[in-house]
Amino acid sequence: MALQLGALRDALIDAGASPAKAERAAEEIAGYEREFANVRSDIILMTRMLGVVVAFQVAIFTKLFMH
């Protein structure tokens, strides 16, 4: 059994969905949530890498023009 969001499953069942369909939908949404977390961590990493590159460029230009 895959990871699923219990509150979502219960809400779908209360809204009238069959338990099997509610379970599949909750598992699918949980999969998207994990994928979103992976994308978010990649964006954070790329932002930090960009910050390092910009810092090096500022240091190089400062040294170049202040010399």
PyMOL Python script that loads the backbone (N, CA, C, O; Angstrom):
from pymol import cmd

cmd.read_pdbstr("""\
ATOM      1  N   MET A   1       0.844  -1.182   0.000  1.00  0.00           N
ATOM      2  CA  MET A   1       0.000   0.000   0.000  1.00  0.00           C
ATOM      3  C   MET A   1       0.884   1.238   0.000  1.00  0.00           C
ATOM      4  O   MET A   1       1.763   1.376   0.850  1.00  0.00           O
ATOM      5  N   ALA A   2       0.659   2.115  -0.925  1.00  0.00           N
ATOM      6  CA  ALA A   2       1.455   3.326  -1.059  1.00  0.00           C
ATOM      7  C   ALA A   2       1.024   4.360  -0.027  1.00  0.00           C
ATOM      8  O   ALA A   2      -0.031   4.261   0.600  1.00  0.00           O
ATOM      9  N   LEU A   3       1.888   5.352   0.115  1.00  0.00           N
ATOM     10  CA  LEU A   3       1.580   6.459   1.006  1.00  0.00           C
ATOM     11  C   LEU A   3       0.341   7.185   0.501  1.00  0.00           C
ATOM     12  O   LEU A   3       0.192   7.399  -0.702  1.00  0.00           O
ATOM     13  N   GLN A   4      -0.538   7.560   1.407  1.00  0.00           N
ATOM     14  CA  GLN A   4      -1.724   8.302   1.003  1.00  0.00           C
ATOM     15  C   GLN A   4      -2.112   9.289   2.090  1.00  0.00           C
ATOM     16  O   GLN A   4      -1.672   9.184   3.235  1.00  0.00           O
ATOM     17  N   LEU A   5      -2.927  10.229   1.717  1.00  0.00           N
ATOM     18  CA  LEU A   5      -3.383  11.256   2.642  1.00  0.00           C
ATOM     19  C   LEU A   5      -4.723  10.828   3.216  1.00  0.00           C
ATOM     20  O   LEU A   5      -5.739  10.858   2.522  1.00  0.00           O
ATOM     21  N   GLY A   6      -4.729  10.430   4.478  1.00  0.00           N
ATOM     22  CA  GLY A   6      -5.929   9.898   5.113  1.00  0.00           C
ATOM     23  C   GLY A   6      -7.076  10.878   5.177  1.00  0.00           C
ATOM     24  O   GLY A   6      -8.227  10.497   4.964  1.00  0.00           O
ATOM     25  N   ALA A   7      -6.782  12.146   5.469  1.00  0.00           N
ATOM     26  CA  ALA A   7      -7.844  13.142   5.566  1.00  0.00           C
ATOM     27  C   ALA A   7      -8.506  13.350   4.207  1.00  0.00           C
ATOM     28  O   ALA A   7      -9.723  13.514   4.122  1.00  0.00           O
ATOM     29  N   LEU A   8      -7.708  13.344   3.157  1.00  0.00           N
ATOM     30  CA  LEU A   8      -8.275  13.495   1.815  1.00  0.00           C
ATOM     31  C   LEU A   8      -9.146  12.292   1.467  1.00  0.00           C
ATOM     32  O   LEU A   8     -10.239  12.448   0.923  1.00  0.00           O
ATOM     33  N   ARG A   9      -8.666  11.105   1.779  1.00  0.00           N
ATOM     34  CA  ARG A   9      -9.445   9.883   1.507  1.00  0.00           C
ATOM     35  C   ARG A   9     -10.783   9.930   2.236  1.00  0.00           C
ATOM     36  O   ARG A   9     -11.827   9.634   1.655  1.00  0.00           O
ATOM     37  N   ASP A  10     -10.741  10.303   3.508  1.00  0.00           N
ATOM     38  CA  ASP A  10     -11.978  10.379   4.296  1.00  0.00           C
ATOM     39  C   ASP A  10     -12.930  11.438   3.743  1.00  0.00           C
ATOM     40  O   ASP A  10     -14.142  11.229   3.707  1.00  0.00           O
ATOM     41  N   ALA A  11     -12.378  12.573   3.314  1.00  0.00           N
ATOM     42  CA  ALA A  11     -13.225  13.640   2.766  1.00  0.00           C
ATOM     43  C   ALA A  11     -13.871  13.196   1.457  1.00  0.00           C
ATOM     44  O   ALA A  11     -15.035  13.505   1.205  1.00  0.00           O
ATOM     45  N   LEU A  12     -13.131  12.480   0.632  1.00  0.00           N
ATOM     46  CA  LEU A  12     -13.704  12.000  -0.626  1.00  0.00           C
ATOM     47  C   LEU A  12     -14.808  10.979  -0.377  1.00  0.00           C
ATOM     48  O   LEU A  12     -15.830  10.975  -1.063  1.00  0.00           O
ATOM     49  N   ILE A  13     -14.592  10.119   0.602  1.00  0.00           N
ATOM     50  CA  ILE A  13     -15.618   9.133   0.937  1.00  0.00           C
ATOM     51  C   ILE A  13     -16.868   9.839   1.472  1.00  0.00           C
ATOM     52  O   ILE A  13     -17.990   9.487   1.107  1.00  0.00           O
ATOM     53  N   ASP A  14     -16.667  10.835   2.338  1.00  0.00           N
ATOM     54  CA  ASP A  14     -17.805  11.600   2.870  1.00  0.00           C
ATOM     55  C   ASP A  14     -18.542  12.356   1.767  1.00  0.00           C
ATOM     56  O   ASP A  14     -19.746  12.594   1.865  1.00  0.00           O
ATOM     57  N   ALA A  15     -17.805  12.732   0.712  1.00  0.00           N
ATOM     58  CA  ALA A  15     -18.426  13.464  -0.396  1.00  0.00           C
ATOM     59  C   ALA A  15     -19.173  12.543  -1.350  1.00  0.00           C
ATOM     60  O   ALA A  15     -19.882  13.010  -2.241  1.00  0.00           O
ATOM     61  N   GLY A  16     -19.017  11.239  -1.167  1.00  0.00           N
ATOM     62  CA  GLY A  16     -19.788  10.315  -1.986  1.00  0.00           C
ATOM     63  C   GLY A  16     -18.975   9.424  -2.905  1.00  0.00           C
ATOM     64  O   GLY A  16     -19.552   8.626  -3.644  1.00  0.00           O
ATOM     65  N   ALA A  17     -17.670   9.533  -2.885  1.00  0.00           N
ATOM     66  CA  ALA A  17     -16.844   8.666  -3.729  1.00  0.00           C
ATOM     67  C   ALA A  17     -16.771   7.277  -3.113  1.00  0.00           C
ATOM     68  O   ALA A  17     -16.903   7.113  -1.900  1.00  0.00           O
ATOM     69  N   SER A  18     -16.562   6.300  -3.952  1.00  0.00           N
ATOM     70  CA  SER A  18     -16.415   4.941  -3.421  1.00  0.00           C
ATOM     71  C   SER A  18     -15.075   4.836  -2.701  1.00  0.00           C
ATOM     72  O   SER A  18     -14.140   5.560  -3.044  1.00  0.00           O
ATOM     73  N   PRO A  19     -14.960   3.952  -1.709  1.00  0.00           N
ATOM     74  CA  PRO A  19     -13.697   3.832  -0.970  1.00  0.00           C
ATOM     75  C   PRO A  19     -12.505   3.486  -1.864  1.00  0.00           C
ATOM     76  O   PRO A  19     -11.398   3.971  -1.631  1.00  0.00           O
ATOM     77  N   ALA A  20     -12.720   2.660  -2.877  1.00  0.00           N
ATOM     78  CA  ALA A  20     -11.604   2.295  -3.761  1.00  0.00           C
ATOM     79  C   ALA A  20     -11.120   3.506  -4.558  1.00  0.00           C
ATOM     80  O   ALA A  20      -9.917   3.735  -4.679  1.00  0.00           O
ATOM     81  N   LYS A  21     -12.060   4.275  -5.099  1.00  0.00           N
ATOM     82  CA  LYS A  21     -11.686   5.469  -5.859  1.00  0.00           C
ATOM     83  C   LYS A  21     -11.041   6.514  -4.952  1.00  0.00           C
ATOM     84  O   LYS A  21     -10.083   7.176  -5.352  1.00  0.00           O
ATOM     85  N   ALA A  22     -11.553   6.664  -3.749  1.00  0.00           N
ATOM     86  CA  ALA A  22     -10.990   7.628  -2.810  1.00  0.00           C
ATOM     87  C   ALA A  22      -9.565   7.233  -2.437  1.00  0.00           C
ATOM     88  O   ALA A  22      -8.695   8.095  -2.316  1.00  0.00           O
ATOM     89  N   GLU A  23      -9.324   5.947  -2.255  1.00  0.00           N
ATOM     90  CA  GLU A  23      -7.983   5.473  -1.914  1.00  0.00           C
ATOM     91  C   GLU A  23      -7.013   5.731  -3.060  1.00  0.00           C
ATOM     92  O   GLU A  23      -5.896   6.197  -2.831  1.00  0.00           O
ATOM     93  N   ARG A  24      -7.424   5.435  -4.285  1.00  0.00           N
ATOM     94  CA  ARG A  24      -6.546   5.675  -5.444  1.00  0.00           C
ATOM     95  C   ARG A  24      -6.248   7.163  -5.609  1.00  0.00           C
ATOM     96  O   ARG A  24      -5.111   7.535  -5.896  1.00  0.00           O
ATOM     97  N   ALA A  25      -7.244   8.005  -5.433  1.00  0.00           N
ATOM     98  CA  ALA A  25      -7.041   9.452  -5.562  1.00  0.00           C
ATOM     99  C   ALA A  25      -6.098   9.977  -4.485  1.00  0.00           C
ATOM    100  O   ALA A  25      -5.244  10.819  -4.763  1.00  0.00           O
ATOM    101  N   ALA A  26      -6.248   9.490  -3.269  1.00  0.00           N
ATOM    102  CA  ALA A  26      -5.375   9.930  -2.181  1.00  0.00           C
ATOM    103  C   ALA A  26      -3.935   9.499  -2.430  1.00  0.00           C
ATOM    104  O   ALA A  26      -3.006  10.259  -2.153  1.00  0.00           O
ATOM    105  N   GLU A  27      -3.739   8.288  -2.950  1.00  0.00           N
ATOM    106  CA  GLU A  27      -2.389   7.823  -3.269  1.00  0.00           C
ATOM    107  C   GLU A  27      -1.767   8.658  -4.379  1.00  0.00           C
ATOM    108  O   GLU A  27      -0.581   8.986  -4.330  1.00  0.00           O
ATOM    109  N   GLU A  28      -2.573   9.000  -5.382  1.00  0.00           N
ATOM    110  CA  GLU A  28      -2.053   9.796  -6.494  1.00  0.00           C
ATOM    111  C   GLU A  28      -1.660  11.194  -6.033  1.00  0.00           C
ATOM    112  O   GLU A  28      -0.610  11.702  -6.427  1.00  0.00           O
ATOM    113  N   ILE A  29      -2.480  11.813  -5.215  1.00  0.00           N
ATOM    114  CA  ILE A  29      -2.156  13.146  -4.701  1.00  0.00           C
ATOM    115  C   ILE A  29      -0.913  13.089  -3.817  1.00  0.00           C
ATOM    116  O   ILE A  29      -0.088  14.002  -3.865  1.00  0.00           O
ATOM    117  N   ALA A  30      -0.761  12.046  -3.017  1.00  0.00           N
ATOM    118  CA  ALA A  30       0.435  11.900  -2.179  1.00  0.00           C
ATOM    119  C   ALA A  30       1.680  11.777  -3.049  1.00  0.00           C
ATOM    120  O   ALA A  30       2.740  12.293  -2.695  1.00  0.00           O
ATOM    121  N   GLY A  31       1.557  11.095  -4.186  1.00  0.00           N
ATOM    122  CA  GLY A  31       2.677  10.989  -5.117  1.00  0.00           C
ATOM    123  C   GLY A  31       3.072  12.358  -5.664  1.00  0.00           C
ATOM    124  O   GLY A  31       4.258  12.668  -5.771  1.00  0.00           O
ATOM    125  N   TYR A  32       2.076  13.177  -6.009  1.00  0.00           N
ATOM    126  CA  TYR A  32       2.367  14.524  -6.491  1.00  0.00           C
ATOM    127  C   TYR A  32       3.015  15.367  -5.398  1.00  0.00           C
ATOM    128  O   TYR A  32       3.877  16.200  -5.677  1.00  0.00           O
ATOM    129  N   GLU A  33       2.601  15.148  -4.161  1.00  0.00           N
ATOM    130  CA  GLU A  33       3.172  15.910  -3.055  1.00  0.00           C
ATOM    131  C   GLU A  33       4.653  15.580  -2.883  1.00  0.00           C
ATOM    132  O   GLU A  33       5.466  16.477  -2.659  1.00  0.00           O
ATOM    133  N   ARG A  34       5.007  14.299  -2.986  1.00  0.00           N
ATOM    134  CA  ARG A  34       6.423  13.908  -2.899  1.00  0.00           C
ATOM    135  C   ARG A  34       7.211  14.498  -4.057  1.00  0.00           C
ATOM    136  O   ARG A  34       8.331  14.973  -3.864  1.00  0.00           O
ATOM    137  N   GLU A  35       6.645  14.475  -5.248  1.00  0.00           N
ATOM    138  CA  GLU A  35       7.329  15.017  -6.425  1.00  0.00           C
ATOM    139  C   GLU A  35       7.537  16.524  -6.276  1.00  0.00           C
ATOM    140  O   GLU A  35       8.588  17.044  -6.651  1.00  0.00           O
ATOM    141  N   PHE A  36       6.544  17.224  -5.732  1.00  0.00           N
ATOM    142  CA  PHE A  36       6.666  18.665  -5.509  1.00  0.00           C
ATOM    143  C   PHE A  36       7.786  18.956  -4.518  1.00  0.00           C
ATOM    144  O   PHE A  36       8.522  19.928  -4.690  1.00  0.00           O
ATOM    145  N   ALA A  37       7.926  18.137  -3.490  1.00  0.00           N
ATOM    146  CA  ALA A  37       8.993  18.331  -2.507  1.00  0.00           C
ATOM    147  C   ALA A  37      10.354  18.172  -3.171  1.00  0.00           C
ATOM    148  O   ALA A  37      11.288  18.907  -2.853  1.00  0.00           O
ATOM    149  N   ASN A  38      10.474  17.214  -4.094  1.00  0.00           N
ATOM    150  CA  ASN A  38      11.737  17.029  -4.806  1.00  0.00           C
ATOM    151  C   ASN A  38      12.062  18.233  -5.681  1.00  0.00           C
ATOM    152  O   ASN A  38      13.207  18.683  -5.721  1.00  0.00           O
ATOM    153  N   VAL A  39      11.068  18.751  -6.374  1.00  0.00           N
ATOM    154  CA  VAL A  39      11.279  19.918  -7.234  1.00  0.00           C
ATOM    155  C   VAL A  39      11.661  21.127  -6.395  1.00  0.00           C
ATOM    156  O   VAL A  39      12.537  21.905  -6.773  1.00  0.00           O
ATOM    157  N   ARG A  40      11.008  21.278  -5.270  1.00  0.00           N
ATOM    158  CA  ARG A  40      11.306  22.418  -4.395  1.00  0.00           C
ATOM    159  C   ARG A  40      12.743  22.364  -3.882  1.00  0.00           C
ATOM    160  O   ARG A  40      13.419  23.392  -3.833  1.00  0.00           O
ATOM    161  N   SER A  41      13.214  21.182  -3.501  1.00  0.00           N
ATOM    162  CA  SER A  41      14.594  21.068  -3.028  1.00  0.00           C
ATOM    163  C   SER A  41      15.581  21.353  -4.152  1.00  0.00           C
ATOM    164  O   SER A  41      16.644  21.923  -3.906  1.00  0.00           O
ATOM    165  N   ASP A  42      15.248  20.964  -5.386  1.00  0.00           N
ATOM    166  CA  ASP A  42      16.109  21.271  -6.526  1.00  0.00           C
ATOM    167  C   ASP A  42      16.173  22.780  -6.768  1.00  0.00           C
ATOM    168  O   ASP A  42      17.238  23.316  -7.073  1.00  0.00           O
ATOM    169  N   ILE A  43      15.051  23.454  -6.633  1.00  0.00           N
ATOM    170  CA  ILE A  43      15.022  24.907  -6.833  1.00  0.00           C
ATOM    171  C   ILE A  43      15.857  25.602  -5.763  1.00  0.00           C
ATOM    172  O   ILE A  43      16.569  26.560  -6.063  1.00  0.00           O
ATOM    173  N   ILE A  44      15.779  25.137  -4.535  1.00  0.00           N
ATOM    174  CA  ILE A  44      16.583  25.721  -3.456  1.00  0.00           C
ATOM    175  C   ILE A  44      18.066  25.540  -3.755  1.00  0.00           C
ATOM    176  O   ILE A  44      18.852  26.469  -3.574  1.00  0.00           O
ATOM    177  N   LEU A  45      18.453  24.356  -4.209  1.00  0.00           N
ATOM    178  CA  LEU A  45      19.854  24.093  -4.542  1.00  0.00           C
ATOM    179  C   LEU A  45      20.325  25.008  -5.672  1.00  0.00           C
ATOM    180  O   LEU A  45      21.407  25.588  -5.583  1.00  0.00           O
ATOM    181  N   MET A  46      19.528  25.144  -6.728  1.00  0.00           N
ATOM    182  CA  MET A  46      19.926  26.000  -7.852  1.00  0.00           C
ATOM    183  C   MET A  46      20.000  27.465  -7.442  1.00  0.00           C
ATOM    184  O   MET A  46      20.847  28.199  -7.950  1.00  0.00           O
ATOM    185  N   THR A  47      19.138  27.904  -6.540  1.00  0.00           N
ATOM    186  CA  THR A  47      19.188  29.278  -6.052  1.00  0.00           C
ATOM    187  C   THR A  47      20.487  29.530  -5.301  1.00  0.00           C
ATOM    188  O   THR A  47      21.108  30.580  -5.469  1.00  0.00           O
ATOM    189  N   ARG A  48      20.897  28.590  -4.487  1.00  0.00           N
ATOM    190  CA  ARG A  48      22.161  28.738  -3.754  1.00  0.00           C
ATOM    191  C   ARG A  48      23.347  28.725  -4.707  1.00  0.00           C
ATOM    192  O   ARG A  48      24.292  29.494  -4.529  1.00  0.00           O
ATOM    193  N   MET A  49      23.309  27.865  -5.709  1.00  0.00           N
ATOM    194  CA  MET A  49      24.388  27.827  -6.694  1.00  0.00           C
ATOM    195  C   MET A  49      24.482  29.155  -7.446  1.00  0.00           C
ATOM    196  O   MET A  49      25.580  29.659  -7.685  1.00  0.00           O
ATOM    197  N   LEU A  50      23.344  29.714  -7.814  1.00  0.00           N
ATOM    198  CA  LEU A  50      23.324  31.006  -8.498  1.00  0.00           C
ATOM    199  C   LEU A  50      23.897  32.096  -7.597  1.00  0.00           C
ATOM    200  O   LEU A  50      24.615  32.976  -8.072  1.00  0.00           O
ATOM    201  N   GLY A  51      23.590  32.046  -6.318  1.00  0.00           N
ATOM    202  CA  GLY A  51      24.133  33.021  -5.375  1.00  0.00           C
ATOM    203  C   GLY A  51      25.642  32.964  -5.301  1.00  0.00           C
ATOM    204  O   GLY A  51      26.300  34.003  -5.233  1.00  0.00           O
ATOM    205  N   VAL A  52      26.203  31.762  -5.315  1.00  0.00           N
ATOM    206  CA  VAL A  52      27.662  31.611  -5.287  1.00  0.00           C
ATOM    207  C   VAL A  52      28.271  32.179  -6.564  1.00  0.00           C
ATOM    208  O   VAL A  52      29.279  32.884  -6.503  1.00  0.00           O
ATOM    209  N   VAL A  53      27.681  31.887  -7.709  1.00  0.00           N
ATOM    210  CA  VAL A  53      28.193  32.397  -8.986  1.00  0.00           C
ATOM    211  C   VAL A  53      28.151  33.923  -9.012  1.00  0.00           C
ATOM    212  O   VAL A  53      29.119  34.562  -9.424  1.00  0.00           O
ATOM    213  N   VAL A  54      27.048  34.503  -8.579  1.00  0.00           N
ATOM    214  CA  VAL A  54      26.929  35.968  -8.569  1.00  0.00           C
ATOM    215  C   VAL A  54      27.954  36.567  -7.618  1.00  0.00           C
ATOM    216  O   VAL A  54      28.550  37.597  -7.933  1.00  0.00           O
ATOM    217  N   ALA A  55      28.174  35.954  -6.471  1.00  0.00           N
ATOM    218  CA  ALA A  55      29.166  36.466  -5.517  1.00  0.00           C
ATOM    219  C   ALA A  55      30.567  36.448  -6.133  1.00  0.00           C
ATOM    220  O   ALA A  55      31.328  37.401  -5.969  1.00  0.00           O
ATOM    221  N   PHE A  56      30.907  35.372  -6.837  1.00  0.00           N
ATOM    222  CA  PHE A  56      32.213  35.312  -7.497  1.00  0.00           C
ATOM    223  C   PHE A  56      32.324  36.371  -8.591  1.00  0.00           C
ATOM    224  O   PHE A  56      33.377  36.991  -8.739  1.00  0.00           O
ATOM    225  N   GLN A  57      31.266  36.585  -9.351  1.00  0.00           N
ATOM    226  CA  GLN A  57      31.312  37.599 -10.400  1.00  0.00           C
ATOM    227  C   GLN A  57      31.478  38.996  -9.822  1.00  0.00           C
ATOM    228  O   GLN A  57      32.239  39.801 -10.359  1.00  0.00           O
ATOM    229  N   VAL A  58      30.787  39.288  -8.748  1.00  0.00           N
ATOM    230  CA  VAL A  58      30.935  40.586  -8.097  1.00  0.00           C
ATOM    231  C   VAL A  58      32.358  40.753  -7.592  1.00  0.00           C
ATOM    232  O   VAL A  58      32.938  41.829  -7.732  1.00  0.00           O
ATOM    233  N   ALA A  59      32.928  39.717  -7.010  1.00  0.00           N
ATOM    234  CA  ALA A  59      34.306  39.789  -6.517  1.00  0.00           C
ATOM    235  C   ALA A  59      35.289  40.008  -7.663  1.00  0.00           C
ATOM    236  O   ALA A  59      36.222  40.802  -7.539  1.00  0.00           O
ATOM    237  N   ILE A  60      35.085  39.315  -8.766  1.00  0.00           N
ATOM    238  CA  ILE A  60      35.984  39.467  -9.910  1.00  0.00           C
ATOM    239  C   ILE A  60      35.878  40.867 -10.492  1.00  0.00           C
ATOM    240  O   ILE A  60      36.901  41.501 -10.750  1.00  0.00           O
ATOM    241  N   PHE A  61      34.658  41.367 -10.706  1.00  0.00           N
ATOM    242  CA  PHE A  61      34.491  42.705 -11.270  1.00  0.00           C
ATOM    243  C   PHE A  61      35.021  43.779 -10.322  1.00  0.00           C
ATOM    244  O   PHE A  61      35.597  44.771 -10.769  1.00  0.00           O
ATOM    245  N   THR A  62      34.832  43.590  -9.041  1.00  0.00           N
ATOM    246  CA  THR A  62      35.345  44.549  -8.065  1.00  0.00           C
ATOM    247  C   THR A  62      36.850  44.597  -8.123  1.00  0.00           C
ATOM    248  O   THR A  62      37.437  45.679  -8.144  1.00  0.00           O
ATOM    249  N   LYS A  63      37.484  43.444  -8.151  1.00  0.00           N
ATOM    250  CA  LYS A  63      38.937  43.385  -8.212  1.00  0.00           C
ATOM    251  C   LYS A  63      39.446  43.966  -9.538  1.00  0.00           C
ATOM    252  O   LYS A  63      40.470  44.648  -9.561  1.00  0.00           O
ATOM    253  N   LEU A  64      38.741  43.700 -10.632  1.00  0.00           N
ATOM    254  CA  LEU A  64      39.136  44.164 -11.940  1.00  0.00           C
ATOM    255  C   LEU A  64      39.096  45.688 -12.042  1.00  0.00           C
ATOM    256  O   LEU A  64      40.028  46.301 -12.565  1.00  0.00           O
ATOM    257  N   PHE A  65      38.021  46.301 -11.543  1.00  0.00           N
ATOM    258  CA  PHE A  65      37.863  47.730 -11.692  1.00  0.00           C
ATOM    259  C   PHE A  65      38.503  48.540 -10.564  1.00  0.00           C
ATOM    260  O   PHE A  65      38.741  49.736 -10.735  1.00  0.00           O
ATOM    261  N   MET A  66      38.784  47.931  -9.435  1.00  0.00           N
ATOM    262  CA  MET A  66      39.408  48.655  -8.325  1.00  0.00           C
ATOM    263  C   MET A  66      40.922  48.529  -8.355  1.00  0.00           C
ATOM    264  O   MET A  66      41.603  49.204  -7.584  1.00  0.00           O
ATOM    265  N   HIS A  67      41.452  47.711  -9.195  1.00  0.00           N
ATOM    266  CA  HIS A  67      42.898  47.481  -9.229  1.00  0.00           C
ATOM    267  C   HIS A  67      43.625  48.661  -9.743  1.00  0.00           C
ATOM    268  O   HIS A  67      44.852  48.637  -9.838  1.00  0.00           O
TER     269      HIS A  67
END
""", "prot")
cmd.dss("prot")
cmd.show_as("cartoon", "prot")
cmd.util.cbc("prot")
cmd.orient("prot")
